[in-house]
Amino acid sequence: MSLERNLSLWADSVNPSNYPTLDQNLDLDIAIIGGGFSGLWSAFHLIAGDPNLKIAIFEARHLGFGASGRNGGWVSSDYPVSKNVLTKRIGKNAAAAIFAALKASINEIGNFANEFAAEANFTSGGSIIFARNPGQVTRLKAGEDADHRWLSKSELAEKILIADSIGALHTPASAVVNPMELLLGLARHLTKKGVAIYENSAATIADSGQLLVGSNLVRAPRIINGVEVFRSAPREQIPLYSLMVATEPLSTQFWREVGNIDRATFAEGSHLINYAQRTADNRLAIGGRGARYPFKSKRSSAIENSSKTHEALRNLTRRWFPQLKDIKFTHSWGGAIAITRDWEPYVRWDNQRGYGELGGYAGDGMTMTYLAGKAMAAEVSDNQSEIRDLHFVNRRSRNWEIEPIRYLAINALVKLTNLSDVEERFTKKPSLINRIIEPVTLR
Ligand SMILES: Cc1cc2nc3c(=O)[nH]c(=O)nc-3n(C[C@H](O)[C@H](O)[C@H](O)COP(=O)(O)OP(=O)(O)OC[C@H]3O[C@@H](n4cnc5c(N)ncnc54)[C@H](O)[C@@H]3O)c2cc1C
């Protein structure tokens, strides 16, 4: 595990959690490994179904050490694979069921946050993916549907003013949060419901199947592994890095000019993924991909903090908002996301072994962890629930290629993705490079 601290704006803005370290053997009904949203939402749904369950969560470092405490705070209805691709893969009804469940999950997370984690400032402002060249317009318009409406240049400018933007795809089904505050509010709620939380308590499952936390034995007939990208399964999922920067709080005058009063999350519709939010304290927090994939899927703190990628994000901020050319950036950080070969998440439960795992959210985990945790709880408790029929429950993606093919191919794709954006800027048409690499990336 990386020894890096969580350097995110969010970690910097909260009082650190201080749960005990396990120092004795323990008997439980259910043990959960991992103190991120996968682990905590699984516990949330389990204890809601049966308040008498004896559940404990074990976190190796501290709550939110992983992606849950470092992310862009988009609580979106996005699935890692686009609606069009998913519909082709599994059919209209099965795809629609997933997107409907994601939309419902946003509301449920909002209800929870408003009641138990007000500090997370959950705000349902929708989401805007804007175009800054005609190639992006063509691609974004292909995503128009009942939930995603096209905004003209002037309609967009009424919502948010971004330099050279010429239109946008807008969806109301999206919200924004401070993810660390949401996680800590969730932890407080779980503790009140009787769920035990242990920090600095790394868990290992011995070959015998026994669960060890430090040198303590934890006897639990059911174990949920919610460590996502920290799970060592190099051909099942790869770590890719997403990095972020945040500015100092920006002036009232800047926000008066730019708008975005309802704190809609926003991004440019480029091939290289980027994402931004206006924070509750009026900063810009902007993230994006582009950092290289580490050989043999070995997590790397050097890539997590790539100064080149951080600088690219600062430049992106200045391109969108030229008036910020002298602004101070106060935070820069990064984290790994887990990507399966077909970019789809997994929730797997083996009743005979009493063991389950969930993850593979590919950077869309804020809503998916809630839904995956709910599906996991239904599986573990063997509840009759439609959620167990969702396509990502109890399935396995095919394996990633062996090294060094994986390393060479993925890093070539990262570079080509960048080039596709340059091509679109110059040709003003959807990228030909992307048309060639799209079937390989399988998104
Ligand atoms: C920079 C960045 C931006 C992102 N932006 C967004 C966004 O805006 N919207 C969105 O939907 N998603 C986003 N994501 C993805 C999202 O954050 C993740 O999908 C989600 O947080 C995964 O949650 P998790 O609980 O599965 O994993 P994690 O949050 O990584 O939690 C796993 C935990 O397990 C712990 N652990 C590891 N090994 C052990 C062990 N042996 N014993 C005990 N504990 C262990 C780790 O310390 C960690 O705390 C982003 C991710 C990153 C990195």
Ligand as a Chemical Component Dictionary entry (heavy atoms), coordinates in Angstrom:
data_LIG
# 
_chem_comp.id                   LIG 
_chem_comp.type                 NON-POLYMER 
_chem_comp.pdbx_formal_charge   0 
_chem_comp.three_letter_code    LIG 
# 
loop_
_chem_comp_atom.comp_id 
_chem_comp_atom.atom_id 
_chem_comp_atom.alt_atom_id 
_chem_comp_atom.type_symbol 
_chem_comp_atom.charge 
_chem_comp_atom.model_Cartn_x 
_chem_comp_atom.model_Cartn_y 
_chem_comp_atom.model_Cartn_z 
_chem_comp_atom.pdbx_ordinal 
LIG C1  C1  C 0 -8.883  11.649 -7.887 1  
LIG C2  C2  C 0 -10.159 10.856 -7.987 2  
LIG C3  C3  C 0 -11.322 11.499 -8.399 3  
LIG C4  C4  C 0 -12.518 10.793 -8.474 4  
LIG N1  N1  N 0 -13.670 11.479 -8.756 5  
LIG C5  C5  C 0 -14.862 10.857 -8.684 6  
LIG C6  C6  C 0 -16.060 11.589 -8.815 7  
LIG O1  O1  O 0 -16.057 12.832 -8.913 8  
LIG N2  N2  N 0 -17.240 10.891 -8.817 9  
LIG C7  C7  C 0 -17.265 9.545  -8.685 10 
LIG O2  O2  O 0 -18.340 8.962  -8.750 11 
LIG N3  N3  N 0 -16.133 8.832  -8.454 12 
LIG C8  C8  C 0 -14.941 9.450  -8.436 13 
LIG N4  N4  N 0 -13.797 8.752  -8.195 14 
LIG C9  C9  C 0 -13.899 7.316  -7.876 15 
LIG C10 C10 C 0 -14.397 7.060  -6.450 16 
LIG O3  O3  O 0 -13.730 7.905  -5.551 17 
LIG C11 C11 C 0 -14.144 5.594  -6.088 18 
LIG O4  O4  O 0 -14.737 4.776  -7.076 19 
LIG C12 C12 C 0 -14.706 5.195  -4.749 20 
LIG O5  O5  O 0 -14.343 6.116  -3.758 21 
LIG C13 C13 C 0 -14.203 3.807  -4.362 22 
LIG O6  O6  O 0 -14.565 3.559  -3.036 23 
LIG P1  P1  P 0 -14.097 2.232  -2.323 24 
LIG O7  O7  O 0 -14.636 2.265  -0.949 25 
LIG O8  O8  O 0 -14.431 1.075  -3.170 26 
LIG O9  O9  O 0 -12.507 2.302  -2.318 27 
LIG P2  P2  P 0 -11.548 3.209  -1.412 28 
LIG O10 O10 O 0 -12.105 4.532  -1.155 29 
LIG O11 O11 O 0 -10.202 3.144  -2.075 30 
LIG O12 O12 O 0 -11.493 2.465  -0.034 31 
LIG C14 C14 C 0 -10.754 1.288  0.170  32 
LIG C15 C15 C 0 -10.131 1.366  1.547  33 
LIG O13 O13 O 0 -9.582  0.092  1.874  34 
LIG C16 C16 C 0 -8.453  0.323  2.682  35 
LIG N5  N5  N 0 -7.637  -0.891 2.672  36 
LIG C17 C17 C 0 -6.806  -1.341 1.693  37 
LIG N6  N6  N 0 -6.261  -2.524 2.060  38 
LIG C18 C18 C 0 -6.764  -2.836 3.277  39 
LIG C19 C19 C 0 -6.590  -3.919 4.172  40 
LIG N7  N7  N 0 -5.782  -4.951 3.888  41 
LIG N8  N8  N 0 -7.261  -3.915 5.352  42 
LIG C20 C20 C 0 -8.093  -2.893 5.646  43 
LIG N9  N9  N 0 -8.297  -1.834 4.845  44 
LIG C21 C21 C 0 -7.644  -1.806 3.675  45 
LIG C22 C22 C 0 -7.796  1.528  2.044  46 
LIG O14 O14 O 0 -6.922  2.183  2.963  47 
LIG C23 C23 C 0 -8.984  2.367  1.644  48 
LIG O15 O15 O 0 -9.303  3.340  2.623  49 
LIG C24 C24 C 0 -12.559 9.400  -8.154 50 
LIG C25 C25 C 0 -11.394 8.753  -7.759 51 
LIG C26 C26 C 0 -10.198 9.466  -7.677 52 
LIG C27 C27 C 0 -8.954  8.760  -7.234 53 
# 
loop_
_chem_comp_bond.comp_id 
_chem_comp_bond.atom_id_1 
_chem_comp_bond.atom_id_2 
_chem_comp_bond.value_order 
_chem_comp_bond.pdbx_ordinal 
LIG C1  C2  SING 1  
LIG C2  C3  SING 2  
LIG C2  C26 DOUB 3  
LIG C3  C4  DOUB 4  
LIG C4  N1  SING 5  
LIG C4  C24 SING 6  
LIG N1  C5  DOUB 7  
LIG C5  C6  SING 8  
LIG C5  C8  SING 9  
LIG C6  O1  DOUB 10 
LIG C6  N2  SING 11 
LIG N2  C7  SING 12 
LIG C7  O2  DOUB 13 
LIG C7  N3  SING 14 
LIG N3  C8  DOUB 15 
LIG C8  N4  SING 16 
LIG N4  C9  SING 17 
LIG N4  C24 SING 18 
LIG C9  C10 SING 19 
LIG C10 O3  SING 20 
LIG C10 C11 SING 21 
LIG C11 O4  SING 22 
LIG C11 C12 SING 23 
LIG C12 O5  SING 24 
LIG C12 C13 SING 25 
LIG C13 O6  SING 26 
LIG O6  P1  SING 27 
LIG P1  O7  DOUB 28 
LIG P1  O8  SING 29 
LIG P1  O9  SING 30 
LIG O9  P2  SING 31 
LIG P2  O10 DOUB 32 
LIG P2  O11 SING 33 
LIG P2  O12 SING 34 
LIG O12 C14 SING 35 
LIG C14 C15 SING 36 
LIG C15 O13 SING 37 
LIG C15 C23 SING 38 
LIG O13 C16 SING 39 
LIG C16 N5  SING 40 
LIG C16 C22 SING 41 
LIG N5  C17 SING 42 
LIG N5  C21 SING 43 
LIG C17 N6  DOUB 44 
LIG N6  C18 SING 45 
LIG C18 C19 SING 46 
LIG C18 C21 DOUB 47 
LIG C19 N7  SING 48 
LIG C19 N8  DOUB 49 
LIG N8  C20 SING 50 
LIG C20 N9  DOUB 51 
LIG N9  C21 SING 52 
LIG C22 O14 SING 53 
LIG C22 C23 SING 54 
LIG C23 O15 SING 55 
LIG C24 C25 DOUB 56 
LIG C25 C26 SING 57 
LIG C26 C27 SING 58 
# 
